[in-house]
Amino acid sequence: MKKQWLPFLLIIVLNCSFAGLSFASETRHAIAMHGEPKYSSGFSHFDYVNPSAPIGGTVRLSAIGSFDSLNPFLLKGVSPRGLGDVYQSLLERSRDEPFTLYANVANAIEVAPDRSWIIFHINPQARFADGSSITAEDVLFSFTTFRDEGRPNVQSYYRKVTEADILSPLSIRFAFEEDGRFEMPLIMGLMSVLPKTAFDVVDFKKSSLIPIMGSGPYLVEKVDPGRRIIYRRNMNFWGWHLPQNKGRFNFERIIYDYFRDDDVALEAFKSRNIDARFENSAAKWTSAYGWQSETAYHKSTPKISIPTPMLAFVFNTRREKFKDRRVRKALVHALDFEWINANILHGLYKRTHSFFENSPLASTGPIPSAERELLSAYTHELPESLFEQDFSLPETDGTGRARENLIQAQQLLSDAGYRIKDGILRHQKTGRPFRIEFLINNTDYIKLISPYQKNLNILGIQSNIRQIDTASYQNRLTDYNFDMILNSWGQSLSPGNEQAFYWSRDAAKTPGTRNYPGIDLAAVDALIERIATARDRDRLVNATRALDRVLLSGHYVIPLYYTDEQWLAHWPEIKLPLTPSYWGTGPDLWWYQKSD
């Protein structure tokens, strides 16, 4: 008789266990990485939108390059701009806080006090584009698909999930391993939800131009592969009433036209075939738009209040010639940034001195005791200068005569075993000449590389520029098949597990990550772990600043420049909110209003 009762007792125990989990934490509408959410339950809209923005009109935008896939969840293929608006995540991120997520597909959450698990309660109104309900089974399907077959960074995050249990048709619980778990409830909240039937027709593992059904505010209306994509506002979008969508996604249609050359895209804007464009070229922003005379189009410069991207020349330290830190430091000295800024960038930029520039996360001055303590166990793999000197980049007078810097560069190269013979820099032991190939997919980069090449030539270094198409470029980056590239790493005010994808030793050995320099340091891995597990803001800041010092001191990149504002040109019918978010502005915040 006792054995007959065991199955029923087990069911009771399991039910009580899950009930206990639910009562262990109150149901909430939002979760912040540190501290409390800015917006309370029942808020009406985000502060950086115009909640009264009219609906309608078409906005035509430009993109450079091409696209060959409508699957944004794979590393393979290049997806078009704007595709993210087709999908919805479990929670929605606000843009005026470091890292806070609000109820979205999940209209409520429960989180363990130690963040070892999270329960998502799915909004009963949530629907896919075909009108079918979003269920816990769809969430589980999305999770397992991304974990097993998604992008490498997503796979690395989702493998921290130890349990994924459906509690009811509209509730699902994820539990996490101890390492890095503090951020994991938020990482899971950012997961897009796909229908479990999504790949009945399309093979997820193959890039395809067949749209994957989503649950977002826009639908893919028309595709001209590699040239144009048109999105149509979904009148039946289930989430129009949610506060995070008020004042957003206002255009009836969004069109992205692709151009091979940015100069052609600029002319398309000026001839009114494009309605708005962000400008990244100081030369064009200064002289190509005709701001000095009266123009029919407008310019806006919203401020950015997040870390500005680290745009830099990147050394691939997997290549033997870049393994020596002295060589990399020498090549840093060869760049005359002051001349480039004055003569090519029109003096509109500032030199980047941090991987977290324009934020409180940037390291500055002598190393403080808290950061020194974090790095004390790794002195054997870090340069002494990190502990003894402030980090600085070489400067010039901007006249183009960088004599002192080039003398220092020559000495560093000599210390690393290189000598100039017959005008060519060669390694003394191997006799191999020092050659660099700059791999690019954007013609605008040529004007930055060319003056640098002149100084490299003085040092006896031969170099060439190879420009290839976007798809080929991405393939070579995936395989780390390059000498040097120009790359930009974006950061947030709340760095976390993504740093492993950028800088960790595992990432250095895994194809398709963003550890393009091939950084391979135990100190970096330890700091990433501290960042990902920081329970309060002070610990996060200390660990991030220490990581910044390590990355800078290794001279893995040659930092270039930044600006703390966006440069946006737009025709008068395109309107912007008065208050920008921390991230500036973007098309989802704009609206169309015919000028008088």
N, C-alpha and C positions, 0 to 999 in steps of 0.2 A: 504493500500500500504506500509506503514511504516513497518508493521510486516513482510511483504514478504521480505524486504531487510535485516532484522536482521541476518539471517544465513550467508549471504554473508559478512556483516560487521564484524561478528565474525571471519570468516575465515581470512579476511584481517588483523584484529587486532592480531590474533595468529601468522600469518606469519611475521608480522612486529616485534612482540615480539621476536620470535626466531632469526630473522635477526639481531635485536638489540643485542641479546646475542652474536652472532657470531662476530659482529663488536666491542663488548666491550673488546675483548681480541684477540690479534693476534695469528695466527696459529703458532705453534712451534713444534719442533722435540723432545723435551725432557723437563723434569721437575725435579728440585732439591728440596729437602725438605727445605733447606736453601741455599741462595746464588744462584750462576749460575752453570749450568752444565759444567763439565770439557771439554767435547767433543762438538765441534761446529757442525752445520749442514753440512753434507757431509763428516764427518770423515771416515777414511778408515777401521780402526779396533781398538780394545782395545789395550792398551799398554802392557798388560800382556800375550799376545798370540804370537805364531809364525805364522804370516800370510802365510808363505810359507810351513807350515807343510804338508807333503804328506798324501794322503788319502789311507786307506786300512788297512789290517791286522785285527787281533782279539786280544782283551784284555780279559783275564780271571781274575776275581776278586772274593774275598770271602766275605761272610757275615755270621754273627753268629745268630743262632736261626732258624726261619722258617717264612713262609708267607702263608696266606690263603685267600687273596683277591687281586683283581686287580682294586679295586676302592679306589684310594688314597684320595678321597674327603669325605669319611666317617670316623667317629671315630671307628665304628665297624670294626673288622678285622685288620690284619696286612698286609701291602702292601710290595712288594719286593723293594729292592734297585734299583735305576736307572729309576723308572717308570716316574719320572718327565720329562725325555727327550722325552716322547711320546706326551707331551702337550706343548702348547704355551700360553703365557699370552698377554694381550693387549699391555703392554710395557715390556721392558727388562731392568733388573737392571745391572748396572756396578759394578765391584768389587774393584775399586780403588778410590771410593768416599764414603762419609758417607751414602748417600741415594739419588741416582739419577736414573731416569728411562728414557729410550730412545724408540723411535718409533719402533714398532714391528708388531703385528697383526693390531694395529692402526698405520697408517703411519703419522698421524698428530693429534695434540690435541689443544683444546682451553680451557683456564682456567679463571674463574672469578678472578678479582683482589683480592677479599677476600676469594677465594677458596670455595665459596658456591656452585659451580657447575663445571663440566668438560664435554666437548664434545669430544668423540672419533670418529675420522674419519677412517674407516676401510680400510686397503690396498686392492684395487681391485684385487690384485694378490693373496691374502691370501686364502689358500685352506685347507680343511680337507684331511685326508689321502686317501679318496676315490675320490678326485678330485673335490668335490663340494665346491662352494664358501662359505666363511665365511661372514655372514650378520649380520646386527644389530639385527635381530630376534634371531640369535644364541646367541649373547651377552646377550640379555634380558632374554632368556631362562636360560642361565648359571647363571646369577645373581639371578633370582627368585628361581632356584633350590638350589643353595648354601645358600641363605638367609633362606629358609624355611626348608631345610633338611640336610644341610651340617654340618661340624664340629662346635662345640659350639663357638670357637673363631671367625670363619668366620661369623657365624650367628650374633654374637654381633657387628662385624664391619658393615656388610651389612644392619643391621637394622637402621643404621644412615642415610641411603639413604631415602630421603623423596619423590623423584620423579625419575622415570626412563622412559624417553620418546624417542621413535624412531623418529628421524627427517627426515630420508631418508633411503633407503635400506642399506646404508653404513655409517650412522651416528647415534649415540645415545648419549643422554645427561643424566647425573646423577646429581641430586641436593642433598644437605646434610643438616642435622640439624645443629644447631649452635655449639653444644658441640662436640669438637674433630674434627671439619671439616677441620682444616688446613692440616692434614695428609691424609684425605679421598681421594682426587684425586689420590694420589700415591697408596693407598690401593686398589682402584678400578683398577688401572693400572696393578697391580700384579695378577688380576683375570684370571685364565685359562678359555679358551673359548671351550665349548663343542657343538656339533651339536644338534639342537633342536630335532632331531630324535634319539638321543643317547640311550634313554631308551624305545624305542619301543620294544626292545627284552630283555633288562636287567632292573631289578627293582633297581632304584638308592638307595633305602632305605635298600637293602640287599647286604651284601658283596658277591662278585661273582668272579669266576676265568675266566669269559668272559671279554676280554679287552674292554674298552670303547674307541671309536675312538677319536683320537686327531688330531693335526695339526703340530706336532713337527718333529724333525730331525730323530727320530728312531721309529720303529714299533716293537711290540711284535711278535717275530717269533715263539717261542716255550716255553711252560711252563711245568715243572715237579713240581706239587704243593708241596710247602714247601721245595723243594730241589734245583731247578735250574730254572733260567729264562734266555732266550736269546733274545737280541734285535738286529735288523738288521737296518743298515743305510738306510734311505728312499731316494733313488736316486731322487725321484720326489718331495722332500720337497720344498715347494714354497719359502722358505726364505734363500736359500743358498747364494744369492747375497747380503744380508743385512750385513752392516759392523760389527754388533755384533756377527755374525756367522763366520766371517773370522778367520781361524786358530783354530776353535773349532769343536767338534763332528767329529773327524777324523777317528775313527775306523770303519771298515766295520761291525764288530760285537762286541757286548759287552756281556759277559757271567758272571752272578753272580751264584756261587756255594755256597750253604748254608751248614754250619757245626754246629753241636751241641756244639762243644768244640773248643776254640781258639787254643789250642795246636795242634789239628789235622789240623786246617787251616794253621798254621805255617809250619807244615811238608809238607803240600800240596804245599806251596810256594817253600820251599827248594828243593822239588823234581820236580819242574818246572811244576806243574799242575796249579799253580796260577802265574800270571805274575807280579802282584804288590800288596802290602798291606801296609796300614797304621798301624803302631804299637802304641799301647796305654800302653804297659807295659814296665816300665823302666828296669825290670829284663831281659826281653826277648831282649829288644833293646841292652842292655849291653853285654849279654853273649850267647844268643841263635842263633845269626846269624853268629858267627864266624868272626866278623870284624877284630879281631887281626891277623888272617891269611888271605891269599888272597882268595877272594871269586869270583865266577863267576857273582854274582849279585851285584847291586850297592845300595848305600844308599844316600838319599837326605834329607836335613833338611831346607825346605823353611820357612822363617820367617812369622809370623802372626802379622798383624798390626791392628787387631780389638780386642774388649774386649774378653779375654779368658773366656771360660765357667766357671760358678760357679759349681764345683763338690763338693758335700757335703753330709754328713749324714743329713737326714731330719727328724725333729720331726713332727708328726701328732698331732697338738694341738687340734684337735677335740676329742682326747682321754684325759680323765680327768687328767691322770698322767703327761701330758706335758703342761697343761694350765698355770702352774706357771712359770714365767720367771726365778725365782731362781733355779728351778729344771733344766731347760734347760741350764742355765749358769753353773751349777755344772757339767752337763754331758759334756759340752765343755771343762772344766778343766780336765776331766778324759782322754782325748785323748792326747797321747804323740806323737805329730807329728814329732818332731825331731828324735826320735828313729825310727819311721816308715820310714822316709825319708832316714836315714842313712843305715838301715838294710834291708829294703824291696824295696825301690825305688831307691837305689844306688846313692842317693844324686843328682839326675838329676832334681829335681823339686824345685819350690819355693812355699812357703805357700801363699794361697789365702787370701787376706785381704779385698776384695771388690767384689760386685756383678758385677762390671764393670772393673775388673782387667785388667792391660796392656793397659789402655786408659786414655785420659784426663777426662773421665767421673767419674773416681773413686774418692771417698771422701778421703781426707788426712788431717792430722793435726787437730787443734782446729776448731770448727765450725765458719765460717765467718759470717759477719752480714747479707749478702744476704740470706744465707740458714737459719739462725736463724729467720729471719723475716718470711720466708715461713712456719716455724713450730711453731711460737709463739702462734697461736690459738689452738694448740693441746697438750699443756704441760700436760693436765690432763690425757692423755693416753700414754704418752711417758716417759721413764725413765729419771731421772735427769742427769744421767751420760752422756746422749747424748749431753747435753748443757754444761757440765762442764769438760768432760774428752775426750781425744783422744781415739778413739776405738783401742783396741789392743787385740791380742789373747795370751793366756798363753803360755809360752815357758819352755823348759826343757834343760838340758845339753846333752840330747841324749843318756844317759847311760842306760835308762830304769828305773831309780829310780826317779819317778815323785812325790816325797814325799810332797813337798810344795803345788803343785797343787791339790793333793788328799786331803790334809788337808783343803784347801779352799773349795773343792767340798763338803766335809763332813759338813762343817759349813753352806754352802748354803742349803744343804738338811735338815739339822737340823732346820734352820730358816723356811723352808717350811713345817715343821711338820713331818719329818721322823726320825726314830731312828733304829739302828741296834739291833736286838734281835736274839740270837742264830745264828749269822752270816748272818742273812737275813734282809734286809732293809724293814721296814714296816711303813705305815702311822700310826701315834699315835692314831688318832680318829677311823679309820676304821679297823686297823689291817691288811689291805691288803698289801701283799708283792709287791715290785716293780719288775716287770718283763718286759723285752723288747724282742720283736721278730723282727729280721732283715729280711726283705723280699727282696730276690734278684732273678735275672734270669741269673746271670753271675758268674761263679766260680772264676774269678779273684778277685772279691770283698771279698772273704773269707779271703785272706791274709791281707786285711786292717782291717777287723772286728775282727779277732782273737786276736791280741794284745790289741785291745780296750776292748775286753771282759775280759781280765785279770784284768785290772784296774777297770772295773765295778764290778767284783767279789770282789775286795778289799773293795769296797763301799757297799757290800752286795746286789748288784743288780744282779738278775738272768737274763740270756739272752740265746737266741738260734737263730740259723740261719735257715731260711726256703728258700730253692731254688725251684722254680717252673718254668714251661715252659713259653715261651714268651707270648702266647695268654692268659694264666691264669694270668700272671703277669700284663699284660695291663688291663685286666678286673678288677683286684683288685685295681689298681691305679685309674681307671675310677671312681670306687665307694669309693675311699679313705679308703679302707679296709686294713689298715696296721698300725703298730706302728712306725717303722723307715725304711727308704729306703735310697739307694744312688741314687742321681739324679744329673743331669747336666742341668743348664739353660744357653743357649747361648744368647748373646746379640749382638747388632750392635752399630755402631758409631752414629746411629740416632734412639734411642728408641722412641716409640710412643704408639699407641693404644694397641699394644700387651702386654704392661705392665699390663693392666687391666685383661687380661687372666692369667697372672702370679700371681698377688698379690691382686686384688681387693676383696672387701667384697662380691660382687655378685659371683665372681669366687669361693670363699671359699664355697659357698652354691650350686654351680652348678656342677653336675657330669661331668667328662671329661675335666676339665680345668687343668692348670699346677700350680694352687695354692695348691700344695701338703701340705704345712705346715698348711693351713687353716688360713692365716693371715686375720684379721678382724679389720682394723683400718681406722677411718675417715681420718687421716693424709695421709695414703697411697693413698686413693681415690682422695684426693685433689691434691696430687703431681702428680699422673698419669694424672689428668685433665690438670695440668700445662704443663706437658711434651707434651701431645698430642696437645695442643693449642699454644705452644711456637712459636712466629713469627720470632725469631732470635736465633742464635746459643748460645749467652750468657745466655738467659733465659732457653734454653734447658739444658745447662750444669749445671746451678745452681739448677734447679728442680731435675735433675737426681742425682746430688751429695747429695742433701737433702734426696731423696728416698733411696739412698744407705746407708746413716747414719741410717735411721729408720729401714731398714731391718736388718742391722748388730746389732744394739743395742738391738733388740728384741730377739736375739739368737734363731732364728727359725731353724737354721741349724748349723752344725759344718763344717766350711770351710776346705777343704782339700788342694789341690795343683793344680798347673798349670805349663805349659811350653809355651814359646812364639815362639815355632817352631813346625812344623810337623815332624814326623819320618816316612819316606817312604822308604821301601825296594822294589826294582824293578829289573827285569832282563834287560840286556843292550839294548834289542830291544825296550823297552818302553822309550821314550824320553820326556823331560819336557822343557817348556820355561825357559829362563834364568832369567826372572824377574817374581817373584810371585806377585799375587794380594794381597790386604789387607787380604784376606781370605786364603792366602797360595796357594795351588794348588789342582787340582782335575782332574778326568778322562776326563772331557770334553775339557781339555786344552792339553792333551797328544797326542802323535802320535806313530805309529809303524814304525821303520826303522831297517831293518836287519843289524846286525853288520858285519863288514868285517872279 
